[in-house]
Amino acid sequence: MTNSRIMTTTMTMRRYLLSALGFSMMTWSLSAQATSAPESQPKITSCPASFYAVKIHDEARQCQRFDAQMPASMVYFVNDSTDALVAFYLALMPNLHLKGEHNARILLTNDAGDVRVVVSPDGNGAQIDILVVADTTVPGNSSSAE
C-alpha cells in the first residue's frame, strides 16, 4: 500500500469513528433528556370523593390534579374495565351522556358541555380524565376541588 492510500484509509477511519462517537454521544444526551422528569410535575395525592360535581370512583388511585382554577382538570387510574367505568359514571351522574368514542377513548359530557369525562384503557384498568370548564359544584358538597 502506498502512503497516500494508507493516509486516506486512516482519515476515513477517523471520520467514521468521530461520526460514530458523535452519534453515540448525541443519543446518550437525548436519552438523558428524555428520561429527565420535568421540574414541575403534578402532585400525586390521595383521591377525593369528588372533583367539583364529578364523582371519583372508590377504587381510584394515582390522582393528579393539574389545575385548581377554571378550567380545572384531574386524572386518576382505576383497576376496572372501561365499560364498567362508563356504566359507573352514567349511573351515578345522570346529567352525563355518551358523546362519542375515538381511539378507544370514551367521552362523556353534560348538557352544558362544562364537564367532560374521558375514559381510556390503561394496562389492566382505565384512566379517567376529568375537565371542569365552569364551577359545577353540587349543592351541599363542601369538597368541590379537594
N, CA, C and O atoms as a MOPAC input file, in Angstrom:
PM7 MOZYME 1SCF
protein

 N      0.83700 1    -1.17400 1     0.00000 1
 C      0.00000 1     0.00000 1     0.00000 1
 C      0.88100 1     1.23700 1     0.00000 1
 O      1.93500 1     1.28700 1     0.63500 1
 N      0.41700 1     2.21200 1    -0.72400 1
 C      1.17300 1     3.45700 1    -0.78200 1
 C      0.82100 1     4.32500 1     0.41200 1
 O     -0.20300 1     4.14000 1     1.06800 1
 N      1.71500 1     5.28900 1     0.67300 1
 C      1.49300 1     6.18900 1     1.80400 1
 C      0.20200 1     6.98100 1     1.65600 1
 O     -0.51100 1     7.18400 1     2.63900 1
 N     -0.10900 1     7.42700 1     0.45400 1
 C     -1.33600 1     8.21400 1     0.26200 1
 C     -2.57900 1     7.36600 1     0.49500 1
 O     -3.58200 1     7.84500 1     1.02600 1
 N     -2.50100 1     6.09900 1     0.09000 1
 C     -3.65600 1     5.21900 1     0.30300 1
 C     -3.82900 1     4.91100 1     1.79000 1
 O     -4.95700 1     4.87300 1     2.28200 1
 N     -2.73800 1     4.69200 1     2.50300 1
 C     -2.79500 1     4.45300 1     3.94900 1
 C     -3.34400 1     5.69200 1     4.64400 1
 O     -4.16000 1     5.58700 1     5.56000 1
 N     -2.89300 1     6.86800 1     4.20600 1
 C     -3.35500 1     8.12000 1     4.79500 1
 C     -4.85300 1     8.31300 1     4.55500 1
 O     -5.57300 1     8.74700 1     5.45400 1
 N     -5.32400 1     7.99200 1     3.34800 1
 C     -6.74500 1     8.11500 1     3.01600 1
 C     -7.56400 1     7.14400 1     3.85800 1
 O     -8.61400 1     7.50600 1     4.38900 1
 N     -7.08200 1     5.91600 1     3.97700 1
 C     -7.78500 1     4.91000 1     4.77800 1
 C     -7.83900 1     5.34100 1     6.24400 1
 O     -8.87500 1     5.20400 1     6.89400 1
 N     -6.73000 1     5.85800 1     6.76200 1
 C     -6.68400 1     6.32300 1     8.14700 1
 C     -7.64700 1     7.48200 1     8.36000 1
 O     -8.35600 1     7.52000 1     9.36600 1
 N     -7.68200 1     8.42500 1     7.42700 1
 C     -8.59300 1     9.56800 1     7.55200 1
 C    -10.04800 1     9.11200 1     7.48600 1
 O    -10.89500 1     9.62400 1     8.21800 1
 N    -10.33300 1     8.16400 1     6.62000 1
 C    -11.69700 1     7.64100 1     6.51100 1
 C    -12.10200 1     6.96600 1     7.81700 1
 O    -13.22400 1     7.14500 1     8.29200 1
 N    -11.18200 1     6.18700 1     8.39800 1
 C    -11.48500 1     5.51900 1     9.66400 1
 C    -11.70200 1     6.53800 1    10.77900 1
 O    -12.58800 1     6.35800 1    11.61400 1
 N    -10.90300 1     7.60400 1    10.80400 1
 C    -11.07900 1     8.65000 1    11.81700 1
 C    -12.44200 1     9.31000 1    11.68100 1
 O    -13.14100 1     9.51800 1    12.67200 1
 N    -12.81600 1     9.63700 1    10.45000 1
 C    -14.13700 1    10.25300 1    10.22700 1
 C    -15.24800 1     9.32800 1    10.70900 1
 O    -16.19700 1     9.75800 1    11.36400 1
 N    -15.10900 1     8.04000 1    10.36800 1
 C    -16.11800 1     7.07000 1    10.77000 1
 C    -16.20700 1     6.99600 1    12.29500 1
 O    -17.30100 1     7.02100 1    12.85800 1
 N    -15.04600 1     6.90500 1    12.96300 1
 C    -15.03700 1     6.82000 1    14.42400 1
 C    -15.59100 1     8.08300 1    15.06600 1
 O    -16.34600 1     8.01100 1    16.03500 1
 N    -15.21300 1     9.24900 1    14.52300 1
 C    -15.74100 1    10.50000 1    15.06600 1
 C    -17.24700 1    10.59600 1    14.85200 1
 O    -17.97500 1    11.06300 1    15.72800 1
 N    -17.70800 1    10.15700 1    13.69400 1
 C    -19.15600 1    10.16700 1    13.43400 1
 C    -19.87300 1     9.23700 1    14.39600 1
 O    -20.89900 1     9.59600 1    14.97400 1
 N    -19.32700 1     8.03600 1    14.56500 1
 C    -19.95300 1     7.06900 1    15.47400 1
 C    -19.93500 1     7.58400 1    16.90600 1
 O    -20.92300 1     7.45300 1    17.62800 1
 N    -18.81200 1     8.17000 1    17.31900 1
 C    -18.71000 1     8.71800 1    18.66700 1
 C    -19.68400 1     9.87700 1    18.85300 1
 O    -20.35900 1     9.97000 1    19.87800 1
 N    -19.75400 1    10.74700 1    17.86900 1
 C    -20.68700 1    11.87500 1    17.93200 1
 C    -22.12200 1    11.40600 1    18.00100 1
 O    -22.91800 1    11.94900 1    18.76800 1
 N    -22.46700 1    10.39200 1    17.19900 1
 C    -23.82700 1     9.86100 1    17.20800 1
 C    -24.15700 1     9.23800 1    18.55700 1
 O    -25.24600 1     9.44400 1    19.09300 1
 N    -23.19800 1     8.46000 1    19.11400 1
 C    -23.48700 1     7.82000 1    20.40500 1
 C    -23.60700 1     8.85700 1    21.51400 1
 O    -24.42400 1     8.69400 1    22.42100 1
 N    -22.80000 1     9.92800 1    21.45800 1
 C    -22.92100 1    10.97900 1    22.46800 1
 C    -24.24700 1    11.71600 1    22.32300 1
 O    -24.87600 1    12.06800 1    23.32000 1
 N    -24.67500 1    11.95200 1    21.07500 1
 C    -25.94600 1    12.62800 1    20.84600 1
 C    -27.09600 1    11.75500 1    21.35000 1
 O    -28.02500 1    12.24600 1    21.99100 1
 N    -27.02200 1    10.45300 1    21.05400 1
 C    -28.05700 1     9.52800 1    21.51300 1
 C    -28.10800 1     9.49400 1    23.03200 1
 O    -29.19200 1     9.51600 1    23.61500 1
 N    -26.94800 1     9.44200 1    23.68200 1
 C    -26.90300 1     9.44000 1    25.13600 1
 C    -27.49200 1    10.73000 1    25.68900 1
 O    -28.24100 1    10.70300 1    26.66600 1
 N    -27.16100 1    11.84400 1    25.07700 1
 C    -27.67000 1    13.14100 1    25.52500 1
 C    -29.18200 1    13.20500 1    25.38700 1
 O    -29.87300 1    13.67600 1    26.29100 1
 N    -29.70300 1    12.72800 1    24.24500 1
 C    -31.15300 1    12.74700 1    24.03600 1
 C    -31.85400 1    11.81800 1    25.00500 1
 O    -32.91400 1    12.16200 1    25.52900 1
 N    -31.27900 1    10.63200 1    25.26000 1
 C    -31.93300 1     9.71400 1    26.19300 1
 C    -31.89000 1    10.26800 1    27.60700 1
 O    -32.82500 1    10.05500 1    28.37900 1
 N    -30.83300 1    10.97000 1    27.95800 1
 C    -30.76900 1    11.58900 1    29.28800 1
 C    -31.82600 1    12.66400 1    29.41200 1
 O    -32.44100 1    12.80900 1    30.46900 1
 N    -32.04900 1    13.42800 1    28.34200 1
 C    -33.08200 1    14.45800 1    28.37700 1
 C    -34.46400 1    13.83600 1    28.41700 1
 O    -35.34900 1    14.33800 1    29.10800 1
 N    -34.66000 1    12.75100 1    27.68500 1
 C    -35.97700 1    12.12100 1    27.62500 1
 C    -36.35400 1    11.49400 1    28.95800 1
 O    -37.53500 1    11.45600 1    29.30500 1
 N    -35.37400 1    10.99800 1    29.71300 1
 C    -35.69900 1    10.36100 1    30.98100 1
 C    -35.68500 1    11.33600 1    32.14400 1
 O    -36.09600 1    10.98100 1    33.24900 1
 N    -35.22700 1    12.53800 1    31.92100 1
 C    -35.24600 1    13.53500 1    32.98500 1
 C    -36.67000 1    14.03800 1    33.17300 1
 O    -37.31200 1    14.47700 1    32.21900 1
 N    -37.15100 1    13.97300 1    34.38300 1
 C    -38.51700 1    14.41800 1    34.66600 1
 C    -38.56400 1    15.94200 1    34.67800 1
 O    -37.63900 1    16.59100 1    35.16600 1
 N    -39.63100 1    16.50800 1    34.14600 1
 C    -39.76900 1    17.96000 1    34.21800 1
 C    -39.80800 1    18.41700 1    35.67500 1
 O    -40.22400 1    17.67100 1    36.56300 1
 N    -39.37600 1    19.63300 1    35.90000 1
 C    -39.31400 1    20.13800 1    37.26900 1
 C    -40.68800 1    20.33000 1    37.88300 1
 O    -40.84100 1    20.15900 1    39.09200 1
 N    -41.67900 1    20.67500 1    37.10300 1
 C    -43.00000 1    20.96300 1    37.65800 1
 C    -44.00400 1    19.90400 1    37.23000 1
 O    -44.78700 1    20.12000 1    36.30500 1
 N    -43.98000 1    18.76500 1    37.90400 1
 C    -44.94100 1    17.71200 1    37.64100 1
 C    -46.11800 1    17.85800 1    38.58900 1
 O    -45.96700 1    18.35900 1    39.70400 1
 N    -47.29800 1    17.41600 1    38.14500 1
 C    -48.43700 1    17.47100 1    39.05700 1
 C    -48.20800 1    16.52600 1    40.23400 1
 O    -47.58300 1    15.47400 1    40.09600 1
 N    -48.71700 1    16.91700 1    41.36900 1
 C    -48.53200 1    16.14200 1    42.59000 1
 C    -49.55200 1    15.00900 1    42.63900 1
 O    -50.74600 1    15.22800 1    42.43300 1
 N    -49.07300 1    13.79700 1    42.91200 1
 C    -49.97200 1    12.65800 1    43.09100 1
 C    -50.44800 1    12.70500 1    44.53100 1
 O    -49.64200 1    12.69400 1    45.46100 1
 N    -51.76600 1    12.75800 1    44.71200 1
 C    -52.34000 1    12.89000 1    46.04800 1
 C    -53.33300 1    11.76700 1    46.29800 1
 O    -53.66400 1    11.00000 1    45.39500 1
 N    -53.80500 1    11.68200 1    47.53800 1
 C    -54.88400 1    10.74300 1    47.81900 1
 C    -56.12200 1    11.24700 1    47.08800 1
 O    -56.28200 1    12.44900 1    46.87500 1
 N    -56.96700 1    10.35100 1    46.71700 1
 C    -58.09600 1    10.71300 1    45.86500 1
 C    -59.27700 1    11.21700 1    46.68500 1
 O    -59.66300 1    10.58900 1    47.67100 1
 N    -59.84700 1    12.33700 1    46.28600 1
 C    -61.02400 1    12.86900 1    46.97900 1
 C    -62.27900 1    12.09000 1    46.58200 1
 O    -62.23600 1    11.26700 1    45.66700 1
 N    -63.37100 1    12.34200 1    47.25400 1
 C    -64.65100 1    11.70600 1    46.91900 1
 C    -65.23300 1    12.28300 1    45.63500 1
 O    -65.93900 1    11.59600 1    44.89600 1
 N    -64.92500 1    13.55900 1    45.37800 1
 C    -65.42000 1    14.19400 1    44.15400 1
 C    -64.46400 1    15.30600 1    43.74400 1
 O    -63.66000 1    15.79100 1    44.53900 1
 N    -64.57700 1    15.68800 1    42.49700 1
 C    -63.81000 1    16.80600 1    41.95200 1
 C    -64.83500 1    17.72300 1    41.31700 1
 O    -65.34900 1    17.44600 1    40.23300 1
 N    -65.13300 1    18.83100 1    42.01000 1
 C    -66.27100 1    19.67800 1    41.66500 1
 C    -67.50300 1    18.78300 1    41.64700 1
 O    -67.73500 1    18.08900 1    42.63800 1
 N    -68.29900 1    18.75200 1    40.60200 1
 C    -69.52200 1    17.94700 1    40.60800 1
 C    -69.29200 1    16.51700 1    40.12300 1
 O    -70.24400 1    15.74300 1    40.02200 1
 N    -68.06100 1    16.15900 1    39.82700 1
 C    -67.76600 1    14.83500 1    39.27000 1
 C    -67.36500 1    13.88000 1    40.39100 1
 O    -66.43300 1    14.14700 1    41.15100 1
 N    -68.08200 1    12.77100 1    40.47800 1
 C    -67.77700 1    11.74600 1    41.47700 1
 C    -66.46100 1    11.06000 1    41.10800 1
 O    -66.14300 1    10.89600 1    39.93100 1
 N    -65.71100 1    10.66700 1    42.12300 1
 C    -64.47100 1     9.91900 1    41.92900 1
 C    -64.72200 1     8.48600 1    42.39000 1
 O    -65.27300 1     8.26900 1    43.46900 1
 N    -64.32800 1     7.52600 1    41.59400 1
 C    -64.52300 1     6.10500 1    41.89200 1
 C    -63.84600 1     5.74700 1    43.21800 1
 O    -62.76900 1     6.25700 1    43.52500 1
 N    -64.47900 1     4.87100 1    44.00100 1
 C    -63.93800 1     4.46500 1    45.30800 1
 C    -62.57400 1     3.78400 1    45.19800 1
 O    -61.76700 1     3.85500 1    46.12500 1
 N    -62.31700 1     3.12700 1    44.07200 1
 C    -61.06000 1     2.40500 1    43.87200 1
 C    -59.99700 1     3.26200 1    43.17400 1
 O    -58.97400 1     2.73700 1    42.73400 1
 N    -60.22700 1     4.55700 1    43.07200 1
 C    -59.30700 1     5.45300 1    42.35300 1
 C    -57.92700 1     5.47300 1    43.00300 1
 O    -57.79400 1     5.46800 1    44.22700 1
 N    -56.90400 1     5.49600 1    42.14800 1
 C    -55.51000 1     5.58100 1    42.60200 1
 C    -54.77400 1     6.58500 1    41.72500 1
 O    -55.23600 1     6.94000 1    40.64000 1
 N    -53.65000 1     7.02600 1    42.19900 1
 C    -52.75800 1     7.91600 1    41.45200 1
 C    -53.46900 1     9.17400 1    40.95900 1
 O    -53.33900 1     9.55200 1    39.79500 1
 N    -54.20900 1     9.80800 1    41.83500 1
 C    -54.92500 1    11.03400 1    41.46300 1
 C    -53.94600 1    12.18200 1    41.27800 1
 O    -53.08600 1    12.42800 1    42.12300 1
 N    -54.08900 1    12.86900 1    40.17400 1
 C    -53.25600 1    14.03100 1    39.86700 1
 C    -54.15400 1    15.17900 1    39.45600 1
 O    -54.87900 1    15.09900 1    38.46400 1
 N    -54.09500 1    16.24400 1    40.23000 1
 C    -54.82600 1    17.46400 1    39.87200 1
 C    -53.88300 1    18.36000 1    39.09700 1
 O    -52.77300 1    18.63100 1    39.55400 1
 N    -54.30200 1    18.82100 1    37.93700 1
 C    -53.44100 1    19.65300 1    37.11500 1
 C    -53.74100 1    21.13000 1    37.29900 1
 O    -52.82300 1    21.95000 1    37.31200 1
 N    -54.99700 1    21.47700 1    37.44000 1
 C    -55.38900 1    22.87100 1    37.60600 1
 C    -56.47600 1    22.95300 1    38.66200 1
 O    -57.42600 1    22.17100 1    38.64200 1
 N    -56.34000 1    23.88800 1    39.57600 1
 C    -57.38300 1    24.11000 1    40.57000 1
 C    -58.32100 1    25.22100 1    40.11500 1
 O    -59.48400 1    25.25600 1    40.51400 1
 N    -57.81900 1    26.12800 1    39.28100 1
 C    -58.66300 1    27.20200 1    38.75700 1
 C    -59.30400 1    26.73800 1    37.45600 1
 O    -58.82900 1    25.80100 1    36.81400 1
 N    -60.37000 1    27.39500 1    37.08300 1
 C    -61.08500 1    27.01700 1    35.87100 1
 C    -60.27400 1    27.35400 1    34.62700 1
 O    -59.66000 1    28.42100 1    34.58000 1
 N    -60.24800 1    26.51100 1    33.64600 1
 C    -60.76900 1    25.14600 1    33.67100 1
 C    -59.87600 1    24.24500 1    34.53000 1
 O    -58.65000 1    24.30700 1    34.45000 1
 N    -60.50800 1    23.42000 1    35.34100 1
 C    -59.79200 1    22.54100 1    36.26200 1
 C    -59.75300 1    21.12800 1    35.69100 1
 O    -60.68800 1    20.69500 1    35.01700 1
 N    -58.66700 1    20.41600 1    35.96400 1
 C    -58.56900 1    19.05500 1    35.43800 1
 C    -57.91900 1    18.12800 1    36.45300 1
 O    -57.11300 1    18.54200 1    37.28600 1
 N    -58.29600 1    16.86800 1    36.35500 1
 C    -57.77700 1    15.82900 1    37.24100 1
 C    -57.72500 1    14.52500 1    36.46300 1
 O    -58.55500 1    14.28000 1    35.58700 1
 N    -56.74800 1    13.69200 1    36.78800 1
 C    -56.58800 1    12.38200 1    36.15800 1
 C    -56.41300 1    11.35900 1    37.26700 1
 O    -55.77200 1    11.63200 1    38.28200 1
 N    -56.99500 1    10.16100 1    37.06400 1
 C    -56.74900 1     9.07700 1    38.01200 1
 C    -56.85900 1     7.73500 1    37.31400 1
 O    -57.32500 1     7.65000 1    36.17800 1
 N    -56.42300 1     6.67600 1    38.00700 1
 C    -56.42200 1     5.31300 1    37.48600 1
 C    -57.34700 1     4.44900 1    38.32100 1
 O    -57.42600 1     4.60100 1    39.54000 1
 N    -58.04900 1     3.53400 1    37.65000 1
 C    -58.89500 1     2.54900 1    38.33400 1
 C    -58.61900 1     1.19300 1    37.70600 1
 O    -58.52200 1     1.07500 1    36.48400 1
 N    -58.49400 1     0.17900 1    38.53400 1
 C    -58.25000 1    -1.17300 1    38.04700 1
 C    -59.58500 1    -1.83100 1    37.69300 1
 O    -60.02500 1    -2.76500 1    38.36300 1
 N    -60.21800 1    -1.33300 1    36.63700 1
 C    -61.51100 1    -1.83900 1    36.17400 1
 C    -61.60400 1    -1.58700 1    34.67300 1
 O    -60.79900 1    -0.84000 1    34.11500 1
 N    -62.56900 1    -2.19900 1    34.02700 1
 C    -62.70700 1    -2.05100 1    32.57600 1
 C    -63.31800 1    -0.69800 1    32.21200 1
 O    -63.98900 1    -0.06500 1    33.02700 1
 N    -63.07600 1    -0.27500 1    30.99200 1
 C    -63.65300 1     0.99000 1    30.53200 1
 C    -65.17500 1     0.90700 1    30.50800 1
 O    -65.85200 1     1.88000 1    30.84100 1
 N    -65.72200 1    -0.24800 1    30.11600 1
 C    -67.18300 1    -0.40900 1    30.08800 1
 C    -67.78100 1    -0.24700 1    31.48600 1
 O    -68.81000 1     0.40700 1    31.65400 1
 N    -67.13100 1    -0.84800 1    32.48700 1
 C    -67.62900 1    -0.74300 1    33.86500 1
 C    -67.56600 1     0.69900 1    34.35600 1
 O    -68.45800 1     1.14600 1    35.07600 1
 N    -66.52600 1     1.42900 1    33.97400 1
 C    -66.39500 1     2.81600 1    34.42300 1
 C    -67.36600 1     3.74500 1    33.70900 1
 O    -67.86700 1     4.69400 1    34.31300 1
 N    -67.63700 1     3.48900 1    32.44600 1
 C    -68.65900 1     4.28000 1    31.74400 1
 C    -70.00900 1     4.04100 1    32.40700 1
 O    -70.76200 1     4.98700 1    32.64100 1
 N    -70.32000 1     2.77700 1    32.71400 1
 C    -71.57900 1     2.45300 1    33.39600 1
 C    -71.63100 1     3.12300 1    34.77400 1
 O    -72.68500 1     3.61100 1    35.18100 1
 N    -70.50400 1     3.15100 1    35.49300 1
 C    -70.41200 1     3.79900 1    36.79900 1
 C    -70.79600 1     5.27100 1    36.68200 1
 O    -71.63400 1     5.75300 1    37.44500 1
 N    -70.19900 1     5.98200 1    35.74500 1
 C    -70.47300 1     7.41800 1    35.59900 1
 C    -71.88900 1     7.69100 1    35.10100 1
 O    -72.53900 1     8.62600 1    35.56900 1
 N    -72.36700 1     6.89100 1    34.16400 1
 C    -73.72600 1     7.12300 1    33.65700 1
 C    -74.77500 1     6.84200 1    34.72500 1
 O    -75.81400 1     7.50200 1    34.75300 1
 N    -74.52100 1     5.86300 1    35.61500 1
 C    -75.47300 1     5.54800 1    36.68200 1
 C    -75.43400 1     6.59100 1    37.79900 1
 O    -76.48300 1     7.00100 1    38.29600 1
 N    -74.24300 1     7.02200 1    38.19800 1
 C    -74.11500 1     7.96400 1    39.31400 1
 C    -74.37400 1     9.41200 1    38.93100 1
 O    -74.77400 1    10.21800 1    39.77100 1
 N    -74.15200 1     9.73700 1    37.69000 1
 C    -74.30000 1    11.12300 1    37.24000 1
 C    -75.20400 1    11.15400 1    36.01200 1
 O    -74.72000 1    11.18300 1    34.88100 1
 N    -76.52300 1    11.14800 1    36.23600 1
 C    -77.46100 1    11.08300 1    35.11400 1
 C    -77.37400 1    12.28000 1    34.16700 1
 O    -77.90500 1    12.22600 1    33.05800 1
 N    -76.71200 1    13.35800 1    34.58900 1
 C    -76.56500 1    14.50700 1    33.69600 1
 C    -75.44100 1    14.30200 1    32.67400 1
 O    -75.28600 1    15.11200 1    31.76100 1
 N    -74.64800 1    13.21800 1    32.81800 1
 C    -73.62300 1    12.89600 1    31.82400 1
 C    -74.21700 1    12.03100 1    30.72400 1
 O    -75.08400 1    11.19200 1    30.96700 1
 N    -73.73000 1    12.25500 1    29.50700 1
 C    -74.20000 1    11.49200 1    28.34600 1
 C    -73.00100 1    11.05500 1    27.52100 1
 O    -71.97100 1    11.72800 1    27.48900 1
 N    -73.15400 1     9.91900 1    26.85600 1
 C    -72.11500 1     9.42700 1    25.96400 1
 C    -72.03800 1    10.34400 1    24.75200 1
 O    -72.99100 1    10.43400 1    23.97800 1
 N    -70.92200 1    11.01500 1    24.58600 1
 C    -70.75600 1    11.97400 1    23.49100 1
 C    -70.10600 1    11.32800 1    22.27500 1
 O    -70.42600 1    11.67700 1    21.13800 1
 N    -69.19600 1    10.38900 1    22.51000 1
 C    -68.52800 1     9.73200 1    21.39500 1
 C    -67.35500 1     8.89300 1    21.85000 1
 O    -66.99500 1     8.86600 1    23.02700 1
 N    -66.76000 1     8.20000 1    20.86700 1
 C    -65.60300 1     7.34900 1    21.13300 1
 C    -64.60200 1     7.54900 1    20.00800 1
 O    -64.96600 1     7.58000 1    18.83300 1
 N    -63.32500 1     7.68500 1    20.38800 1
 C    -62.26200 1     7.84800 1    19.40100 1
 C    -60.99400 1     7.18800 1    19.94000 1
 O    -60.55800 1     7.49500 1    21.04900 1
 N    -60.40500 1     6.28800 1    19.16300 1
 C    -59.18500 1     5.57600 1    19.57400 1
 C    -59.34200 1     4.92000 1    20.94300 1
 O    -58.45300 1     5.02800 1    21.78800 1
 N    -60.44900 1     4.25100 1    21.16100 1
 C    -60.76600 1     3.52800 1    22.40200 1
 C    -60.96800 1     4.45200 1    23.59700 1
 O    -61.06100 1     3.97400 1    24.72800 1
 N    -61.03900 1     5.76000 1    23.37800 1
 C    -61.31700 1     6.72000 1    24.45000 1
 C    -62.78700 1     7.11100 1    24.36200 1
 O    -63.28300 1     7.48500 1    23.29900 1
 N    -63.46800 1     7.02000 1    25.48800 1
 C    -64.90400 1     7.30300 1    25.52300 1
 C    -65.11800 1     8.64500 1    26.20500 1
 O    -64.64200 1     8.87100 1    27.31800 1
 N    -65.84300 1     9.53600 1    25.52800 1
 C    -66.09600 1    10.87900 1    26.04800 1
 C    -67.51200 1    10.97100 1    26.58200 1
 O    -68.47800 1    10.66200 1    25.88400 1
 N    -67.62000 1    11.40500 1    27.84600 1
 C    -68.90800 1    11.68100 1    28.47800 1
 C    -68.95200 1    13.17600 1    28.76700 1
 O    -67.97500 1    13.74400 1    29.25600 1
 N    -70.07800 1    13.81600 1    28.46800 1
 C    -70.22800 1    15.24800 1    28.76600 1
 C    -71.60800 1    15.50000 1    29.35200 1
 O    -72.52200 1    14.68900 1    29.19900 1
 N    -71.74600 1    16.64300 1    30.02900 1
 C    -73.07600 1    17.05000 1    30.47600 1
 C    -73.70800 1    17.91300 1    29.38200 1
 O    -73.05000 1    18.25600 1    28.40000 1
 N    -74.98100 1    18.26000 1    29.55500 1
 C    -75.69800 1    19.02800 1    28.52800 1
 C    -75.05700 1    20.38400 1    28.25800 1
 O    -75.00400 1    20.82800 1    27.11100 1
 N    -74.57200 1    21.04000 1    29.30300 1
 C    -73.97200 1    22.36800 1    29.15000 1
 C    -72.57800 1    22.29700 1    28.53000 1
 O    -72.06600 1    23.30500 1    28.04400 1
 N    -71.96400 1    21.11700 1    28.54200 1
 C    -70.62300 1    20.96300 1    27.99200 1
 C    -69.52500 1    21.47600 1    28.90000 1
 O    -68.37300 1    21.59000 1    28.48100 1
 N    -69.87500 1    21.79200 1    30.15900 1
 C    -68.85300 1    22.31600 1    31.06300 1
 C    -68.19700 1    21.24500 1    31.93100 1
 O    -67.30500 1    21.55000 1    32.72200 1
 N    -68.63400 1    19.99000 1    31.78700 1
 C    -67.99500 1    18.86100 1    32.45300 1
 C    -67.72500 1    17.80100 1    31.39100 1
 O    -68.62100 1    17.40500 1    30.64500 1
 N    -66.47000 1    17.34900 1    31.33700 1
 C    -66.08600 1    16.30400 1    30.38100 1
 C    -65.31700 1    15.22900 1    31.12900 1
 O    -64.40200 1    15.52200 1    31.89700 1
 N    -65.69800 1    13.98700 1    30.89600 1
 C    -65.02000 1    12.84400 1    31.49700 1
 C    -64.59400 1    11.93400 1    30.35100 1
 O    -65.42200 1    11.51900 1    29.54100 1
 N    -63.30400 1    11.62600 1    30.28700 1
 C    -62.78500 1    10.72700 1    29.25600 1
 C    -62.31200 1     9.45600 1    29.94300 1
 O    -61.52600 1     9.50500 1    30.88800 1
 N    -62.80100 1     8.30900 1    29.45700 1
 C    -62.42800 1     7.00700 1    29.99700 1
 C    -61.58100 1     6.30600 1    28.93700 1
 O    -62.04000 1     6.07900 1    27.81800 1
 N    -60.33600 1     5.96400 1    29.29700 1
 C    -59.39400 1     5.35500 1    28.35400 1
 C    -58.82700 1     4.06700 1    28.92700 1
 O    -58.57100 1     3.98700 1    30.12800 1
 N    -58.62600 1     3.05200 1    28.08300 1
 C    -57.96500 1     1.84000 1    28.57200 1
 C    -56.52700 1     2.15500 1    28.97000 1
 O    -55.84600 1     2.94400 1    28.31500 1
 N    -56.07400 1     1.52500 1    30.05700 1
 C    -54.71300 1     1.75100 1    30.54500 1
 C    -54.21500 1     0.47600 1    31.21400 1
 O    -54.49400 1     0.24200 1    32.39000 1
 N    -53.49400 1    -0.33500 1    30.48600 1
 C    -52.99300 1    -1.59800 1    31.03200 1
 C    -54.13700 1    -2.49500 1    31.45000 1
 O    -54.99900 1    -2.82400 1    30.63500 1
 N    -54.15600 1    -2.90100 1    32.72900 1
 C    -55.21700 1    -3.76600 1    33.25500 1
 C    -56.37400 1    -2.98000 1    33.83600 1
 O    -57.21000 1    -3.54500 1    34.54100 1
 N    -56.43800 1    -1.70200 1    33.55900 1
 C    -57.50400 1    -0.87500 1    34.09900 1
 C    -57.86200 1     0.23400 1    33.14700 1
 O    -57.84500 1     0.06200 1    31.92800 1
 N    -58.18900 1     1.38600 1    33.72400 1
 C    -58.59200 1     2.52700 1    32.90300 1
 C    -58.10600 1     3.81900 1    33.53200 1
 O    -57.95800 1     3.92900 1    34.74900 1
 N    -57.86700 1     4.78000 1    32.67900 1
 C    -57.52400 1     6.12900 1    33.12500 1
 C    -58.74300 1     7.00400 1    32.93900 1
 O    -59.41800 1     6.94500 1    31.91100 1
 N    -59.01800 1     7.81700 1    33.94300 1
 C    -60.13700 1     8.75200 1    33.89500 1
 C    -59.55900 1    10.16000 1    33.85600 1
 O    -58.80700 1    10.55200 1    34.74800 1
 N    -59.90900 1    10.91600 1    32.82500 1
 C    -59.51100 1    12.32000 1    32.70900 1
 C    -60.75800 1    13.16400 1    32.91500 1
 O    -61.77100 1    12.95600 1    32.24700 1
 N    -60.68800 1    14.10800 1    33.83100 1
 C    -61.83300 1    14.97500 1    34.12900 1
 C    -61.44900 1    16.40900 1    33.79700 1
 O    -60.39200 1    16.89000 1    34.20600 1
 N    -62.31000 1    17.08200 1    33.05800 1
 C    -62.12800 1    18.50600 1    32.78100 1
 C    -63.40300 1    19.21900 1    33.18800 1
 O    -64.49000 1    18.89000 1    32.71100 1
 N    -63.26400 1    20.19900 1    34.07500 1
 C    -64.40100 1    21.01000 1    34.51300 1
 C    -64.13600 1    22.42500 1    34.01900 1
 O    -63.19000 1    23.07800 1    34.45900 1
 N    -64.97900 1    22.89500 1    33.09900 1
 C    -64.78900 1    24.20600 1    32.47900 1
 C    -65.37500 1    25.31700 1    33.33800 1
 O    -64.82300 1    26.41700 1    33.39400 1
 N    -66.49500 1    25.03500 1    34.01200 1
 C    -67.14300 1    26.01700 1    34.88900 1
 C    -67.44600 1    25.33900 1    36.21900 1
 O    -67.66100 1    24.12800 1    36.26600 1
 N    -67.46400 1    26.11300 1    37.29500 1
 C    -67.72100 1    25.56000 1    38.62100 1
 C    -69.12000 1    24.96800 1    38.66300 1
 O    -70.12100 1    25.68200 1    38.59400 1
 N    -69.16300 1    23.66100 1    38.77500 1
 C    -70.43600 1    22.94000 1    38.78100 1
 C    -70.59200 1    22.17000 1    40.08100 1
 O    -71.05200 1    21.02900 1    40.08000 1
 N    -70.21300 1    22.78500 1    41.17900 1
 C    -70.25500 1    22.14300 1    42.48100 1
 C    -71.67400 1    21.72800 1    42.82600 1
 O    -72.62700 1    22.48600 1    42.64500 1
 N    -71.79000 1    20.52100 1    43.32100 1
 C    -73.08600 1    20.02400 1    43.75800 1
 C    -73.44100 1    20.73200 1    45.05700 1
 O    -72.60600 1    20.78000 1    45.96000 1
 N    -74.66000 1    21.29200 1    45.19200 1
 C    -75.03900 1    21.97300 1    46.43700 1
 C    -74.86200 1    21.04100 1    47.63300 1
 O    -75.24600 1    19.87300 1    47.59000 1
 N    -74.27400 1    21.57900 1    48.69700 1
 C    -74.04900 1    20.78600 1    49.90300 1
 C    -72.76300 1    19.99300 1    49.86500 1
 O    -72.42300 1    19.33700 1    50.84900 1
 N    -72.03200 1    20.03000 1    48.75300 1
 C    -70.78000 1    19.30200 1    48.63700 1
 C    -69.63700 1    20.25600 1    48.94700 1
 O    -69.29600 1    21.10700 1    48.12500 1
 N    -69.04900 1    20.12300 1    50.11500 1
 C    -68.00600 1    21.06000 1    50.53300 1
 C    -66.63500 1    20.69400 1    49.99600 1
 O    -65.69300 1    21.47200 1    50.14700 1
 N    -66.49600 1    19.52900 1    49.37100 1
 C    -65.18100 1    19.09200 1    48.89700 1
 C    -65.06200 1    19.26200 1    47.38800 1
 O    -64.63100 1    18.34200 1    46.69200 1
 N    -65.43900 1    20.42600 1    46.88100 1
 C    -65.50400 1    20.63300 1    45.43700 1
 C    -64.20800 1    20.35600 1    44.70600 1
 O    -64.22200 1    19.65400 1    43.69400 1
 N    -63.10000 1    20.87400 1    45.17100 1
 C    -61.84700 1    20.68200 1    44.43300 1
 C    -60.75400 1    20.16100 1    45.33600 1
 O    -59.63200 1    20.66700 1    45.31600 1
 N    -61.07400 1    19.14700 1    46.13300 1
 C    -60.09400 1    18.58900 1    47.07600 1
 C    -58.82800 1    18.20700 1    46.35000 1
 O    -57.88300 1    17.72000 1    46.97200 1

